[in-house]
Amino acid sequence: MLIVALVLSCGVAQAQKVSKSDSEVEFKSHVDLQLMGGAGYTIAEGNYLQMFSPAAALNLGWQITPTFGLRLGGSGWQGKGTALSAQGIENYAFKFAQGSLDLTFDLANLFGGYRHDRVFSPYLFVGGGAAYGFDNGANKVQSVTPSEYFAYLWEKNLLTPVGRGGIGANIRLSDALAIMIEANANVLNDHFNSKKAGNPDFQFNALAGLKINLGKTYTRKPAPVVVDNSAAEREAARLAAEKAAAEKAAAEKAAAEKAAAEKAAAEKAARDAAMQQICTFFERDSFVILPAEAEKLTDYVEWLKENPDVNISLTGYADVQTGKHKHNMWLSENRAAVVKDFLVNAGISESRITTDFKGDTVQPFAENDKNRVTISLVTK
């Protein structure tokens, strides 16, 4: 009745495939691999702690809906039992391998709605299969009363049906990986532990391991597509958009070119204004061109080359507070001459240059030290 109720409930719940965490996410049927290990316990009359043995399981699961799935598995390892022998109570072990097919029910999705990112998902399962027993350690026990203790003793191997069920939980680590914990009970033929008890034998397992999803567990809904049947309108809108974009680009280009031209014109005007008068300063009683003044004249040469129609006049001066009048005339003459030589050697035609000198008879600057200078003026 429980199985029927679960199946019917799953039939209702499976209709909900959209995640409650994200309305754009929809469940996708997928396959997973389950690897688990742990401990098994066989019911027997011996010491409780001595009946534990290793257990392992390898399952291939198919999650068909958010709530319902199938699981094909292989499990087993070792079972144990006890017998009264000539030496007293004696434990023995036997090996077995078990194949099973389970129906799985995701309780979280069943009762809480599907969530693709749920961290803790408890489940239960029921199923059945068959177990194959071998390497039976009971054959080595010298029982005092074999007919009583080992009425079902199997010497080589045993094949018995299995009914099983259990509970577990998946702890999500990522879309592809989860930790599994599971407890299950397996009911087997009374022959399983070789002793006749008049009721089935039981094997209990506590397991833990990993669940690996072998594909995507959900998909995202594609964005809704709006169908526009008016091809002409779309084409017209496209052409209008292209035209507007081209006009905007042309306007921006023209504006940028205009701004660049205005900037260049302003810079040229400022440069032309600055070059109308160039002063080359000298140290006291010297007509040697200093490095800083040579750099200034080099820039002046470039401007003169850019303006080949411009002619200039060079006039040398000396400060009145230094030296005698005759010496200052000679000094100012040489100051004009060295500037002319600099310009001519840099490639400026001598025909574009006229020279003059004033000595200390004219003081172009109020500050005395500045009057040790050659001043270049544009004459045309």
LUMVO-278030 format. One record per residue: residue in three letters; x, y, z of N, C-alpha, C in turn. Coordinates in steps of 0.1 Angstrom, whole numbers, padded with zeros to 4 digits, always signed. Layout:
ALAXYZXYZXYZ ...
! end
This chain:
MET+0008-0012+0000+0000+0000+0000+0009+0013+0000 LEU+0020+0012+0008+0029+0024+0008+0035+0026-0006 ILE+0039+0016-0013+0045+0017-0026+0035+0023-0036 VAL+0022+0018-0035+0012+0023-0044+0009+0038-0041 ALA+0009+0041-0029+0007+0055-0025+0018+0064-0030 LEU+0030+0060-0029+0042+0067-0034+0041+0069-0049 VAL+0038+0058-0056+0038+0059-0070+0027+0069-0075 LEU+0015+0068-0068+0005+0077-0072+0008+0092-0069 SER+0015+0094-0058+0019+0107-0054+0030+0113-0064 CYS+0039+0104-0068+0049+0108-0078+0042+0112-0091 GLY+0031+0105-0094+0024+0108-0107+0019+0122-0107 VAL+0015+0127-0095+0010+0140-0094+0021+0150-0093 ALA+0032+0147-0085+0043+0156-0083+0052+0158-0095 GLN+0052+0148-0104+0061+0148-0115+0057+0159-0125 ALA+0044+0164-0124+0040+0174-0133+0047+0187-0131 GLN+0052+0189-0118+0060+0201-0115+0074+0199-0118 LYS+0079+0204-0130+0093+0202-0134+0100+0215-0134 VAL+0094+0226-0131+0100+0239-0130+0105+0241-0115 SER+0117+0245-0114+0123+0247-0101+0116+0258-0093 LYS+0113+0256-0081+0108+0267-0072+0118+0277-0068 SER+0131+0274-0071+0142+0283-0068+0144+0293-0079 ASP+0141+0288-0092+0143+0297-0103+0134+0292-0114 SER+0125+0301-0118+0114+0298-0127+0119+0295-0141 GLU+0132+0299-0144+0138+0296-0157+0144+0282-0158 VAL+0145+0275-0147+0151+0262-0147+0140+0251-0147 GLU+0143+0241-0155+0134+0230-0157+0141+0216-0155 PHE+0135+0207-0148+0141+0194-0146+0144+0187-0159 LYS+0155+0179-0159+0159+0171-0170+0162+0157-0165 SER+0156+0147-0171+0159+0133-0168+0174+0130-0170 HIS+0180+0123-0160+0194+0121-0161+0198+0108-0154 VAL+0211+0104-0157+0216+0092-0152+0228+0096-0142 ASP+0229+0087-0132+0240+0090-0122+0247+0077-0118 LEU+0259+0079-0113+0267+0067-0108+0269+0069-0093 GLN+0266+0058-0085+0267+0059-0071+0278+0049-0066 LEU+0287+0054-0058+0298+0046-0053+0297+0048-0038 MET+0295+0036-0031+0294+0037-0016+0301+0025-0009 GLY+0305+0028+0003+0311+0018+0011+0307+0020+0026 GLY+0309+0009+0034+0305+0011+0048+0306-0003+0055 ALA+0296-0005+0063+0295-0017+0072+0282-0024+0070 GLY+0283-0038+0071+0271-0046+0070+0269-0053+0083 TYR+0257-0057+0086+0254-0064+0099+0245-0076+0096 THR+0249-0088+0099+0241-0100+0097+0234-0104+0110 ILE+0221-0105+0110+0214-0110+0123+0219-0124+0126 ALA+0224-0126+0138+0228-0139+0143+0227-0139+0158 GLU+0230-0151+0163+0229-0152+0178+0242-0149+0185 GLY+0252-0145+0178+0265-0143+0184+0267-0129+0190 ASN+0279-0126+0194+0282-0113+0199+0278-0102+0189 TYR+0271-0092+0193+0266-0081+0184+0277-0075+0177 LEU+0288-0071+0183+0298-0063+0177+0306-0072+0167 GLN+0306-0085+0169+0314-0094+0160+0306-0097+0147 MET+0294-0093+0146+0286-0096+0134+0288-0085+0123 PHE+0296-0074+0126+0298-0064+0116+0308-0068+0106 SER+0307-0065+0093+0316-0068+0083+0316-0057+0072 PRO+0326-0057+0063+0326-0046+0053+0315-0048+0043 ALA+0311-0037+0037+0300-0037+0027+0304-0026+0016 ALA+0299-0029+0004+0301-0019-0007+0290-0020-0017 ALA+0288-0009-0024+0277-0009-0034+0281+0000-0046 LEU+0277-0004-0058+0279+0003-0070+0266+0003-0077 ASN+0260+0015-0079+0247+0016-0085+0247+0026-0097 LEU+0238+0023-0106+0236+0031-0118+0221+0036-0117 GLY+0219+0049-0114+0206+0054-0112+0201+0061-0124 TRP+0188+0062-0126+0181+0069-0136+0170+0077-0130 GLN+0172+0090-0128+0161+0099-0122+0152+0103-0134 ILE+0140+0096-0134+0131+0098-0145+0123+0111-0144 THR+0118+0114-0131+0111+0126-0128+0117+0132-0116 PRO+0114+0144-0112+0119+0150-0100+0117+0141-0087 THR+0107+0133-0088+0104+0125-0076+0106+0110-0077 PHE+0107+0105-0089+0108+0090-0091+0119+0086-0100 GLY+0126+0075-0096+0137+0070-0104+0139+0055-0102 LEU+0147+0050-0111+0151+0036-0110+0166+0035-0107 ARG+0170+0023-0101+0184+0022-0097+0188+0007-0099 LEU+0197+0005-0107+0203-0009-0110+0216-0009-0102 GLY+0217-0019-0093+0229-0019-0085+0235-0033-0082 GLY+0248-0032-0078+0255-0044-0073+0261-0041-0060 SER+0259-0050-0050+0264-0047-0037+0268-0060-0030 GLY+0272-0059-0017+0276-0071-0010+0290-0070-0004 TRP+0296-0081-0001+0310-0082+0004+0311-0094+0013 GLN+0305-0092+0025+0307-0103+0035+0295-0104+0045 GLY+0291-0116+0049+0281-0118+0059+0288-0127+0070 LYS+0281-0127+0081+0287-0135+0093+0276-0143+0100 GLY+0281-0152+0107+0272-0161+0115+0279-0167+0127 THR+0272-0174+0136+0278-0180+0147+0273-0194+0148 ALA+0280-0203+0154+0276-0217+0156+0282-0222+0169 LEU+0276-0233+0175+0281-0240+0186+0290-0251+0182 SER+0302-0251+0184+0311-0261+0179+0317-0268+0191 ALA+0326-0277+0188+0333-0284+0198+0341-0275+0207 GLN+0346-0264+0201+0354-0254+0209+0345-0244+0216 GLY+0332-0245+0214+0323-0235+0220+0317-0226+0209 ILE+0314-0213+0213+0308-0204+0203+0318-0200+0193 GLU+0315-0202+0180+0325-0199+0169+0319-0191+0159 ASN+0326-0180+0154+0321-0171+0144+0327-0176+0130 TYR+0319-0174+0120+0323-0177+0106+0318-0166+0097 ALA+0325-0165+0085+0321-0155+0076+0319-0162+0062 PHE+0311-0155+0054+0309-0160+0040+0308-0147+0031 LYS+0311-0149+0019+0311-0138+0009+0298-0139+0001 PHE+0294-0127-0004+0282-0128-0013+0283-0115-0022 ALA+0277-0116-0034+0275-0105-0043+0260-0104-0046 GLN+0255-0092-0047+0240-0091-0048+0237-0081-0060 GLY+0228-0085-0068+0223-0076-0078+0208-0072-0075 SER+0205-0060-0078+0191-0055-0074+0186-0044-0084 LEU+0173-0043-0084+0167-0032-0091+0157-0025-0081 ASP+0159-0012-0079+0152-0005-0069+0143+0006-0075 LEU+0132+0009-0069+0124+0021-0071+0128+0032-0061 THR+0132+0043-0066+0136+0054-0056+0126+0065-0056 PHE+0124+0072-0045+0115+0082-0043+0122+0094-0036 ASP+0122+0105-0042+0128+0117-0036+0118+0124-0028 LEU+0119+0123-0015+0109+0128-0005+0109+0143-0005 ALA+0120+0150-0007+0120+0164-0006+0113+0170-0018 ASN+0115+0165-0030+0107+0170-0042+0093+0166-0041 LEU+0090+0154-0035+0077+0149-0035+0068+0158-0026 PHE+0073+0161-0014+0065+0169-0005+0068+0184-0004 GLY+0080+0188-0009+0084+0202-0009+0085+0209-0022 GLY+0082+0202-0033+0083+0208-0046+0097+0207-0051 TYR+0099+0206-0064+0112+0205-0071+0120+0218-0069 ARG+0132+0216-0065+0142+0227-0064+0155+0221-0069 HIS+0161+0227-0080+0173+0222-0086+0185+0224-0078 ASP+0185+0233-0068+0197+0236-0060+0195+0232-0045 ARG+0185+0223-0042+0183+0219-0029+0196+0212-0023 VAL+0200+0215-0011+0212+0209-0006+0210+0195+0000 PHE+0199+0194+0008+0197+0181+0015+0184+0175+0009 SER+0185+0163+0003+0174+0156-0003+0173+0142+0002 PRO+0164+0139+0012+0162+0126+0017+0154+0118+0006 TYR+0156+0105+0007+0149+0096-0003+0147+0082+0004 LEU+0138+0075-0002+0136+0061+0003+0135+0052-0010 PHE+0137+0039-0008+0137+0030-0020+0132+0017-0015 VAL+0126+0009-0025+0122-0004-0023+0126-0012-0036 GLY+0129-0024-0034+0134-0032-0046+0136-0046-0043 GLY+0142-0053-0052+0145-0067-0051+0155-0072-0061 GLY+0160-0084-0059+0170-0089-0068+0174-0103-0063 ALA+0187-0106-0065+0192-0120-0061+0206-0118-0055 ALA+0209-0127-0046+0222-0127-0040+0229-0141-0043 TYR+0242-0140-0046+0250-0152-0049+0261-0153-0038 GLY+0260-0164-0030+0269-0166-0019+0280-0176-0023 PHE+0292-0174-0017+0303-0183-0020+0313-0182-0009 ASP+0323-0191-0009+0334-0191+0001+0328-0191+0015 ASN+0320-0201+0017+0312-0202+0030+0321-0207+0041 GLY+0324-0199+0051+0333-0203+0062+0326-0212+0072 ALA+0313-0214+0070+0305-0223+0079+0310-0238+0077 ASN+0315-0241+0065+0320-0254+0062+0331-0259+0071 LYS+0338-0249+0076+0350-0252+0085+0347-0254+0099 VAL+0334-0251+0103+0330-0252+0117+0326-0267+0120 GLN+0332-0273+0130+0328-0286+0134+0317-0286+0145 SER+0305-0286+0139+0293-0284+0148+0291-0297+0157 VAL+0286-0294+0169+0283-0305+0178+0270-0312+0172 THR+0261-0305+0168+0248-0311+0163+0245-0304+0149 PRO+0252-0309+0139+0250-0303+0125+0236-0302+0121 SER+0228-0312+0124+0214-0311+0119+0206-0300+0125 GLU+0210-0296+0136+0203-0285+0143+0208-0271+0139 TYR+0221-0270+0138+0228-0257+0135+0229-0255+0120 PHE+0232-0265+0112+0235-0263+0098+0225-0271+0089 ALA+0213-0270+0091+0203-0278+0083+0204-0273+0068 TYR+0207-0260+0066+0208-0254+0053+0222-0251+0049 LEU+0231-0258+0053+0245-0256+0050+0248-0258+0035 TRP+0253-0247+0028+0257-0248+0014+0272-0248+0013 GLU+0277-0258+0006+0291-0260+0006+0298-0252-0005 LYS+0292-0251-0017+0299-0244-0028+0294-0230-0030 ASN+0281-0228-0033+0276-0215-0035+0261-0215-0032 LEU+0255-0203-0032+0241-0202-0029+0235-0191-0038 LEU+0223-0193-0044+0216-0183-0051+0203-0181-0044 THR+0200-0169-0040+0188-0167-0032+0181-0154-0036 PRO+0168-0153-0037+0161-0140-0039+0163-0130-0028 VAL+0162-0117-0031+0164-0107-0021+0153-0097-0023 GLY+0147-0093-0011+0138-0082-0011+0145-0071-0003 ARG+0144-0058-0006+0152-0048+0001+0144-0035+0001 GLY+0149-0027+0010+0143-0013+0012+0152-0005+0020 GLY+0151+0008+0020+0160+0016+0029+0157+0031+0027 ILE+0164+0039+0034+0163+0053+0034+0177+0059+0032 GLY+0178+0071+0027+0191+0078+0026+0189+0092+0023 ALA+0200+0099+0020+0200+0113+0017+0211+0117+0008 ASN+0209+0126-0001+0219+0132-0009+0222+0146-0004 ILE+0235+0149-0003+0239+0162+0002+0247+0169-0010 ARG+0240+0179-0016+0245+0184-0029+0258+0192-0026 LEU+0268+0189-0034+0281+0197-0035+0281+0206-0047 SER+0276+0201-0058+0276+0209-0070+0265+0203-0079 ASP+0264+0208-0091+0254+0202-0101+0258+0188-0104 ALA+0271+0184-0104+0276+0171-0108+0278+0162-0097 LEU+0279+0167-0084+0284+0158-0073+0276+0160-0061 ALA+0274+0149-0054+0267+0149-0041+0273+0138-0032 ILE+0272+0140-0019+0276+0130-0009+0263+0122-0006 MET+0265+0109-0005+0253+0100-0002+0255+0093+0011 ILE+0245+0092+0019+0245+0084+0030+0232+0075+0030 GLU+0233+0062+0033+0222+0053+0031+0222+0042+0042 ALA+0210+0038+0046+0208+0027+0054+0198+0018+0048 ASN+0201+0005+0046+0192-0004+0040+0191-0017+0047 ALA+0180-0024+0044+0177-0038+0050+0174-0047+0038 ASN+0181-0059+0039+0179-0069+0028+0174-0082+0034 VAL+0162-0086+0030+0157-0099+0035+0160-0110+0025 LEU+0165-0121+0030+0170-0132+0021+0164-0145+0026 ASN+0166-0155+0017+0162-0169+0021+0168-0173+0034 ASP+0161-0182+0041+0166-0188+0054+0180-0195+0052 HIS+0183-0199+0040+0195-0206+0037+0208-0197+0038 PHE+0206-0183+0038+0217-0174+0036+0228-0176+0046 ASN+0225-0178+0059+0236-0180+0069+0238-0194+0072 SER+0232-0204+0064+0234-0218+0065+0226-0225+0077 LYS+0220-0217+0085+0213-0222+0097+0198-0221+0095 LYS+0191-0232+0099+0176-0232+0098+0170-0225+0110 ALA+0163-0214+0107+0156-0206+0118+0141-0205+0116 GLY+0136-0210+0105+0122-0210+0103+0117-0196+0099 ASN+0126-0187+0096+0122-0173+0091+0133-0168+0083 PRO+0131-0157+0075+0141-0152+0065+0153-0147+0073 ASP+0164-0146+0066+0177-0140+0071+0177-0125+0067 PHE+0184-0117+0075+0184-0103+0072+0199-0098+0072 GLN+0202-0089+0063+0215-0082+0062+0212-0067+0062 PHE+0218-0060+0071+0216-0045+0072+0229-0039+0068 ASN+0228-0027+0062+0240-0020+0057+0239-0005+0060 ALA+0250+0001+0064+0251+0015+0066+0262+0020+0056 LEU+0259+0028+0047+0268+0031+0036+0270+0047+0034 ALA+0281+0051+0029+0283+0065+0025+0292+0065+0013 GLY+0291+0075+0005+0299+0076-0007+0295+0088-0015 LEU+0297+0087-0028+0295+0098-0037+0285+0094-0048 LYS+0277+0104-0052+0268+0103-0063+0273+0113-0074 ILE+0276+0107-0086+0281+0115-0097+0271+0116-0108 ASN+0266+0127-0111+0256+0129-0122+0264+0128-0136 LEU+0259+0120-0145+0266+0118-0157+0261+0127-0168 GLY+0252+0136-0165+0247+0145-0175+0241+0157-0168 LYS+0235+0166-0175+0229+0178-0169+0216+0173-0162 THR+0214+0179-0150+0202+0175-0143+0190+0185-0145 TYR+0193+0196-0152+0183+0206-0155+0187+0214-0167 THR+0177+0221-0173+0180+0229-0184+0173+0243-0181 ARG+0178+0253-0188+0172+0266-0186+0163+0269-0198 LYS+0152+0274-0195+0142+0277-0206+0148+0287-0216 PRO+0146+0285-0229+0151+0295-0238+0142+0308-0237 ALA+0148+0319-0240+0141+0331-0240+0130+0331-0250 PRO+0118+0336-0247+0107+0336-0256+0111+0343-0269 VAL+0107+0337-0280+0110+0343-0293+0097+0351-0298 VAL+0099+0363-0301+0088+0371-0307+0089+0371-0322 VAL+0079+0365-0328+0078+0364-0342+0072+0376-0348 ASP+0080+0382-0357+0076+0394-0365+0073+0390-0379 ASN+0061+0390-0383+0058+0386-0397+0060+0397-0407 SER+0063+0409-0403+0064+0420-0412+0078+0422-0416 ALA+0082+0414-0427+0096+0415-0432+0099+0429-0437 ALA+0089+0435-0444+0092+0449-0450+0094+0459-0439 GLU+0087+0458-0428+0088+0467-0417+0102+0466-0410 ARG+0106+0453-0409+0119+0450-0403+0130+0456-0412 GLU+0129+0454-0425+0139+0459-0434+0140+0474-0434 ALA+0128+0480-0434+0127+0495-0433+0134+0500-0421 ALA+0131+0494-0410+0136+0498-0397+0152+0496-0397 ARG+0156+0485-0403+0170+0483-0404+0177+0493-0412 LEU+0171+0497-0424+0177+0507-0433+0177+0521-0426 ALA+0166+0524-0419+0165+0536-0412+0176+0537-0401 ALA+0178+0526-0394+0188+0526-0383+0202+0528-0389 GLU+0204+0521-0400+0217+0522-0407+0220+0536-0412 LYS+0209+0543-0417+0211+0556-0422+0213+0566-0411 ALA+0206+0564-0400+0208+0573-0388+0222+0571-0383 ALA+0226+0559-0382+0240+0556-0377+0250+0562-0386 ALA+0248+0561-0399+0258+0567-0409+0258+0582-0407 GLU+0246+0588-0406+0245+0603-0405+0252+0608-0392 LYS+0249+0600-0381+0255+0604-0369+0270+0603-0369 ALA+0275+0592-0376+0290+0590-0377+0296+0601-0385 ALA+0289+0605-0396+0294+0616-0405+0294+0629-0397 ALA+0284+0631-0390+0283+0644-0382+0294+0644-0371 GLU+0296+0633-0365+0306+0632-0354+0320+0634-0360 LYS+0322+0628-0372+0335+0629-0379+0337+0644-0383 ALA+0327+0650-0389+0328+0664-0393+0331+0673-0381 ALA+0324+0671-0370+0326+0679-0358+0340+0677-0353 ALA+0345+0664-0353+0359+0661-0348+0369+0668-0357 GLU+0367+0667-0371+0376+0674-0380+0376+0689-0378 LYS+0364+0695-0376+0363+0709-0374+0371+0713-0361 ALA+0368+0705-0351+0375+0708-0338+0390+0707-0339 ALA+0394+0697-0346+0408+0695-0348+0414+0706-0356 ALA+0407+0711-0367+0412+0721-0376+0413+0735-0368 GLU+0402+0737-0359+0402+0749-0351+0413+0749-0341 LYS+0416+0737-0335+0426+0736-0326+0440+0738-0332 ALA+0441+0732-0344+0454+0734-0351+0456+0749-0355 ALA+0445+0755-0360+0446+0769-0364+0450+0778-0352 ALA+0443+0775-0340+0446+0783-0328+0461+0781-0324 GLU+0465+0768-0324+0479+0765-0321+0489+0773-0330 LYS+0485+0772-0343+0494+0779-0353+0494+0794-0351 ALA+0483+0800-0348+0482+0814-0345+0490+0818-0333 ALA+0489+0810-0323+0496+0812-0310+0511+0811-0313 ARG+0515+0801-0321+0529+0799-0324+0534+0810-0333 ASP+0526+0814-0343+0531+0826-0351+0533+0838-0343 ALA+0523+0840-0334+0524+0853-0325+0537+0852-0317 ALA+0540+0840-0311+0552+0839-0303+0564+0841-0311 MET+0564+0837-0324+0576+0838-0332+0579+0852-0338 GLN+0569+0861-0335+0571+0875-0341+0583+0882-0335 GLN+0586+0878-0322+0598+0884-0316+0605+0873-0308 ILE+0618+0870-0311+0625+0860-0304+0638+0867-0298 CYS+0639+0865-0285+0651+0871-0278+0661+0860-0274 THR+0674+0862-0278+0684+0853-0275+0693+0861-0265 PHE+0694+0856-0252+0701+0863-0241+0715+0857-0240 PHE+0724+0866-0235+0738+0862-0234+0743+0865-0220 GLU+0754+0859-0216+0760+0862-0203+0768+0875-0204 ARG+0772+0880-0193+0779+0893-0193+0792+0892-0201 ASP+0794+0902-0209+0807+0903-0217+0809+0891-0226 SER+0798+0885-0232+0800+0873-0239+0790+0873-0251 PHE+0794+0867-0262+0785+0865-0273+0784+0850-0277 VAL+0786+0841-0267+0785+0827-0269+0770+0823-0266 ILE+0765+0815-0276+0751+0811-0274+0750+0800-0264 LEU+0742+0802-0253+0740+0792-0243+0731+0781-0248 PRO+0732+0769-0241+0725+0757-0246+0710+0759-0246 ALA+0704+0766-0236+0690+0768-0235+0686+0778-0246 GLU+0694+0788-0250+0691+0797-0261+0692+0790-0274 ALA+0702+0780-0275+0703+0773-0288+0691+0764-0290 GLU+0685+0759-0280+0673+0751-0281+0661+0760-0286 LYS+0661+0772-0281+0651+0782-0285+0652+0785-0300 LEU+0665+0787-0304+0668+0791-0318+0664+0779-0327 THR+0667+0766-0323+0663+0755-0331+0649+0754-0334 ASP+0640+0757-0324+0626+0758-0326+0623+0769-0336 TYR+0630+0780-0335+0628+0792-0343+0631+0788-0358 VAL+0642+0780-0360+0646+0776-0373+0634+0767-0379 GLU+0628+0758-0371+0617+0750-0377+0606+0759-0381 TRP+0603+0769-0373+0592+0778-0377+0595+0786-0390 LEU+0607+0790-0391+0611+0798-0403+0611+0789-0416 LYS+0614+0776-0414+0613+0767-0425+0598+0764-0429 GLU+0590+0764-0419+0575+0763-0422+0569+0775-0428 ASN+0576+0786-0427+0571+0799-0433+0582+0805-0441 PRO+0584+0800-0453+0596+0804-0461+0595+0818-0467 ASP+0583+0824-0466+0581+0838-0471+0585+0849-0460 VAL+0588+0844-0448+0590+0854-0437+0605+0858-0438 ASN+0607+0871-0436+0621+0877-0435+0622+0882-0421 ILE+0634+0883-0416+0636+0888-0402+0648+0897-0401 SER+0648+0905-0390+0659+0914-0387+0664+0910-0373 LEU+0678+0910-0372+0685+0907-0360+0691+0920-0355 THR+0689+0923-0342+0695+0935-0336+0702+0931-0323 GLY+0715+0934-0322+0723+0931-0310+0723+0942-0301 TYR+0723+0939-0287+0724+0950-0277+0734+0946-0266 ALA+0738+0956-0258+0746+0954-0246+0740+0962-0235 ASP+0742+0957-0223+0737+0965-0211+0746+0977-0208 VAL+0740+0988-0204+0747+1000-0202+0755+1000-0190 GLN+0753+0991-0181+0760+0991-0168+0773+0983-0168 THR+0775+0977-0179+0787+0968-0180+0796+0973-0192 GLY+0809+0976-0190+0818+0979-0200+0817+0993-0205 LYS+0826+0996-0215+0826+1010-0221+0818+1009-0234 HIS+0814+1021-0238+0806+1023-0250+0811+1016-0262 LYS+0824+1018-0265+0830+1012-0277+0830+0997-0277 HIS+0833+0992-0265+0834+0977-0263+0820+0971-0264 ASN+0810+0978-0259+0796+0974-0260+0791+0974-0274 MET+0795+0983-0282+0791+0983-0296+0797+0970-0303 TRP+0809+0968-0301+0816+0956-0307+0808+0943-0302 LEU+0805+0943-0289+0799+0931-0283+0785+0929-0289 SER+0777+0940-0291+0764+0938-0296+0764+0934-0311 GLU+0774+0939-0318+0776+0935-0332+0778+0920-0333 ASN+0787+0915-0325+0790+0900-0325+0778+0892-0320 ARG+0770+0897-0311+0759+0890-0306+0748+0888-0318 ALA+0747+0898-0326+0738+0897-0337+0744+0888-0348 ALA+0757+0888-0349+0764+0880-0359+0763+0865-0356 VAL+0765+0861-0343+0765+0847-0340+0750+0841-0341 VAL+0740+0849-0339+0727+0844-0340+0724+0842-0355 LYS+0729+0851-0364+0727+0850-0378+0734+0837-0383 ASP+0747+0835-0378+0754+0823-0382+0747+0810-0378 PHE+0741+0810-0366+0734+0798-0362+0722+0795-0371 LEU+0715+0806-0375+0703+0804-0384+0708+0799-0398 VAL+0718+0805-0403+0723+0802-0416+0728+0788-0416 ASN+0736+0784-0406+0741+0770-0406+0730+0760-0404 ALA+0718+0764-0399+0707+0755-0397+0699+0754-0409 GLY+0702+0762-0420+0695+0760-0433+0686+0772-0437 ILE+0687+0783-0429+0679+0795-0433+0687+0804-0442 SER+0681+0808-0453+0688+0816-0464+0693+0829-0458 GLU+0705+0832-0461+0711+0845-0456+0703+0857-0461 SER+0697+0855-0473+0690+0866-0479+0677+0870-0472 ARG+0673+0861-0463+0661+0864-0455+0664+0872-0442 ILE+0677+0874-0439+0681+0880-0426+0689+0893-0428 THR+0685+0903-0421+0692+0915-0420+0697+0917-0405 THR+0709+0923-0403+0714+0925-0390+0717+0939-0387 ASP+0717+0943-0374+0720+0956-0369+0725+0955-0355 PHE+0731+0965-0349+0735+0964-0335+0734+0978-0329 LYS+0732+0979-0316+0729+0992-0310+0739+0995-0298 GLY+0747+0985-0295+0755+0987-0283+0747+0989-0271 ASP+0751+0999-0263+0744+1003-0251+0736+1015-0252 THR+0734+1020-0265+0727+1032-0268+0712+1030-0266 VAL+0708+1018-0268+0693+1015-0267+0692+1004-0257 GLN+0683+1005-0247+0680+0995-0237+0666+0990-0239 PRO+0664+0979-0246+0650+0975-0249+0642+0970-0236 PHE+0649+0967-0226+0643+0961-0214+0646+0970-0202 ALA+0636+0971-0193+0639+0979-0181+0648+0971-0171 GLU+0649+0958-0172+0658+0951-0163+0671+0950-0171 ASN+0682+0955-0164+0695+0957-0171+0700+0944-0176 ASP+0700+0933-0169+0706+0920-0173+0700+0915-0186 LYS+0687+0918-0189+0681+0913-0201+0685+0921-0214 ASN+0693+0932-0212+0697+0939-0223+0709+0934-0230 ARG+0715+0922-0225+0725+0915-0231+0718+0905-0241 VAL+0714+0910-0252+0704+0902-0260+0706+0905-0275 THR+0701+0896-0283+0699+0898-0297+0684+0895-0300 ILE+0677+0905-0305+0662+0904-0307+0660+0902-0322 SER+0652+0892-0325+0648+0888-0339+0634+0893-0341 LEU+0631+0901-0351+0618+0906-0354+0614+0902-0368 VAL+0601+0899-0370+0596+0895-0384+0594+0909-0391 THR+0600+0909-0403+0599+0922-0411+0589+0920-0423 LYS+0586+0908-0426+0576+0906-0437+0569+0892-0435 
! end
